[in-house]
Amino acid sequence: MHQADAHTGSGTGAVPPDGTGTEDTLELRLTEELLALLGDDTPPPAVGGAASALVGSPGAWTPVGTPAGEFQLVTVEPGRDLPVISRWMNDPAVAAFWELAGPEAVTGAHLGRQLDGDGRSMPCLGVLDGTPMSYWEIYRADLDPLARHYPSRPHDMGVHLLIGGVGNRGRGIGSALLRAVSDLVLDNRPLCARVIAEPDLRNTPSVSAFLSAGFRFCAEVELPEKRAALMVRDRAHRDDL
């Protein structure tokens, strides 16, 4: 259940190198039959990005215009993207919440557990005007260990985010991208009624960014690794906030 950075995401506890952390996104094991029932009938797109019946194909979602520029998600390819993502993870402001600092193998193992898993979480780069500048995880919140700690609903989707470059922090870019990505989730996952996030309550800039992006604060949630702010963006009210 990995989260995001000190500016536009949420924190988490460290995951052991063998991936056996008790609250990791991929810790719960699902049978093929259950996976089929929990997926939806939306066919994956013919081109672009890895596809999953559980989260779709974020890497193939249409680029969108934002106040910061044209933005799109690109499915992570470790051979191409690991160096830059690992560098971001070693930024002290990011490491304080993601706890994935260290050699590239640490971040590589985290990416691999998602890319080689059952499709409940998809790691993506955020590309703004052609430049990779953020890291995202689009995941099924209702199938995540997080669901043990809040009143989840079927097809709840979750987002984790970190902004890579210091120059892109503190200028409202995170809020603009959070709104854009949550809109993409709702547009491309028709059975999803809510987008969920759980930033660390200590991460004031992150909580503020979610509020500015149209999420509402629902509750404080005691998670094994942190006390979190449960943030929700509802499909029904997406144009009102």
C-alpha positions in Angstrom: 0.0 0.0 0.0 2.6 2.5 -1.0 1.8 6.1 -1.1 3.4 9.4 -2.2 5.7 12.2 -1.4 5.9 15.1 1.0 4.2 17.5 -1.4 1.3 15.8 -3.2 0.8 12.3 -1.9 0.8 10.2 1.2 3.2 8.3 3.4 3.8 4.6 4.1 6.0 2.3 6.1 8.9 0.6 4.7 8.5 -2.7 2.8 11.0 -5.5 3.5 13.2 -6.5 0.5 11.4 -9.8 0.1 8.1 -8.0 -0.4 6.4 -9.6 2.6 5.2 -6.4 4.3 1.9 -7.0 5.9 0.3 -3.9 4.3 1.7 -4.0 0.8 -0.7 -3.4 -2.0 -0.1 -6.8 -3.4 -0.1 -8.7 -0.1 -3.6 -10.0 -0.5 -3.8 -13.0 -2.8 -6.8 -13.4 -5.2 -7.9 -16.4 -7.1 -8.4 -16.2 -10.9 -12.1 -16.7 -10.4 -12.4 -13.8 -7.9 -10.3 -11.6 -10.1 -12.7 -12.2 -13.0 -15.7 -11.3 -10.8 -14.1 -8.2 -9.5 -13.0 -6.9 -12.9 -15.4 -5.1 -15.2 -16.5 -5.7 -18.8 -14.6 -2.8 -20.3 -12.4 -4.2 -23.0 -8.7 -3.1 -22.9 -7.7 -0.7 -25.6 -6.1 -2.1 -28.7 -2.9 -0.1 -28.3 -0.8 1.5 -25.6 0.3 0.4 -22.1 -0.2 -2.7 -20.1 -3.9 -3.5 -19.5 -5.6 -5.1 -16.4 -9.2 -6.1 -15.9 -8.9 -4.5 -12.5 -7.5 -1.1 -13.2 -7.7 -0.8 -17.0 -4.8 0.6 -19.1 -3.8 4.0 -17.7 -0.9 4.1 -20.1 -3.4 4.2 -23.0 -5.7 6.9 -21.5 -6.0 9.9 -23.7 -3.7 12.8 -22.8 -5.5 15.8 -21.2 -5.0 19.5 -21.0 -4.3 21.0 -17.6 -3.5 24.5 -16.4 0.1 23.3 -16.3 0.2 21.8 -19.8 -0.7 18.6 -21.6 -0.5 15.7 -19.3 -0.6 11.9 -19.8 0.2 8.7 -17.9 2.7 6.3 -19.3 3.0 2.8 -18.0 6.4 2.3 -16.3 9.0 0.3 -18.1 11.7 -0.5 -15.6 14.5 -0.7 -18.2 13.7 2.8 -19.3 12.3 4.5 -16.2 13.9 2.9 -13.1 16.9 5.3 -12.9 14.7 8.5 -12.8 12.1 7.0 -10.4 14.9 5.7 -8.1 16.5 9.2 -8.2 13.2 10.7 -7.1 12.8 8.2 -4.3 16.2 9.3 -3.0 15.1 12.9 -2.6 14.9 13.3 1.2 11.5 15.0 0.9 10.2 12.0 -1.0 12.0 9.4 1.0 10.5 10.6 4.3 7.1 9.3 3.1 7.8 6.6 0.5 10.7 5.0 2.4 12.2 3.6 -0.9 15.5 5.3 -0.7 18.6 3.3 -1.5 20.0 1.6 -4.6 17.9 1.2 -7.7 17.1 -2.4 -6.7 14.9 -1.2 -3.9 12.7 0.8 -6.2 13.0 -1.9 -8.8 11.6 -4.5 -6.4 8.6 -2.2 -5.6 7.8 -1.7 -9.3 8.2 -5.4 -10.1 5.7 -6.5 -7.4 3.1 -4.4 -9.3 4.1 -5.2 -12.9 4.4 -8.9 -12.2 1.4 -9.1 -9.8 -2.3 -9.7 -10.5 -3.0 -6.2 -11.9 -4.5 -4.5 -8.8 -1.9 -1.7 -9.1 -0.3 -0.1 -12.1 2.8 2.1 -11.8 2.9 5.0 -14.3 5.0 8.0 -15.1 3.3 11.4 -15.3 4.5 13.2 -18.5 3.8 16.9 -18.7 4.4 18.6 -22.0 6.6 15.7 -23.0 8.7 15.6 -19.9 8.5 12.9 -17.2 7.9 14.7 -13.9 5.9 12.6 -11.6 5.3 9.0 -10.5 1.8 7.5 -10.0 0.2 4.3 -8.9 -3.4 3.7 -10.0 -4.8 0.9 -7.9 -8.0 -0.9 -6.7 -8.6 0.5 -3.2 -11.3 -2.0 -2.6 -8.8 -4.8 -3.1 -6.0 -3.2 -1.2 -5.2 -3.8 2.5 -6.5 -0.2 2.9 -10.0 -1.6 2.5 -9.7 -3.2 6.0 -9.5 0.3 7.5 -12.4 2.2 5.8 -15.9 1.4 4.6 -14.9 0.5 1.1 -17.2 0.0 -1.9 -16.8 -2.2 -4.9 -14.6 -0.7 -7.6 -13.2 2.1 -5.4 -10.0 3.2 -7.2 -7.0 4.8 -5.4 -4.1 7.0 -6.4 -0.6 7.5 -5.1 1.5 10.3 -6.4 4.9 11.9 -6.0 6.2 15.0 -7.9 9.7 14.4 -9.0 11.3 17.8 -9.5 11.5 20.4 -6.8 10.7 23.1 -9.4 7.2 21.5 -9.9 6.3 21.5 -6.2 4.5 24.2 -4.3 3.0 25.9 -7.4 -0.4 24.2 -7.6 0.8 21.7 -10.2 0.1 18.7 -8.0 -3.5 19.8 -7.4 -4.1 20.3 -11.2 -2.7 16.9 -11.9 -4.6 15.2 -9.1 -7.8 16.6 -10.6 -6.8 15.5 -14.1 -5.9 12.0 -13.1 -8.9 11.4 -10.9 -11.1 12.6 -13.8 -9.2 10.1 -16.1 -10.0 7.3 -13.6 -13.7 8.2 -13.5 -13.9 8.6 -17.3 -12.2 5.3 -18.0 -13.5 3.1 -15.2 -17.3 3.3 -15.5 -18.0 1.2 -12.5 -15.9 3.3 -10.2 -17.9 5.8 -8.2 -15.1 7.1 -6.0 -11.4 7.9 -6.2 -9.7 7.4 -2.8 -6.4 8.7 -1.3 -4.9 8.4 2.2 -2.1 11.0 2.7 -0.3 11.1 6.0 -2.0 13.6 8.3 1.5 15.2 8.9 1.8 15.8 5.2 0.0 19.1 5.2 0.9 20.1 1.6 -0.4 16.8 0.4 -3.7 17.1 2.2 -4.1 20.6 0.9 -3.4 19.5 -2.7 -6.1 16.9 -2.5 -8.6 19.3 -1.2 -7.7 21.8 -3.9 -8.2 19.0 -6.5 -11.8 18.4 -5.5 -11.3 15.6 -2.9 -13.2 15.9 0.4 -11.8 15.0 3.8 -13.9 12.1 5.2 -12.1 10.8 8.3 -8.9 10.2 10.1 -7.8 6.6 9.6 -5.4 4.7 11.8 -3.2 2.6 9.4 -0.4 0.3 10.6 2.3 2.7 9.3 0.6 6.1 9.8 -2.4 8.1 10.7 -4.0 9.1 7.4 -6.5 11.5 6.1 -9.0 9.6 4.1 -9.7 11.7 1.0 -12.5 10.9 -1.5 -13.5 12.4 -4.8 -17.0 11.3 -5.7 -18.2 10.8 -9.3 -21.6 12.4 -8.4 -20.0 15.6 -7.1 -16.9 15.8 -9.4 -18.1 19.0 -11.0 -19.2 20.7 -7.7 -15.8 20.8 -6.0 
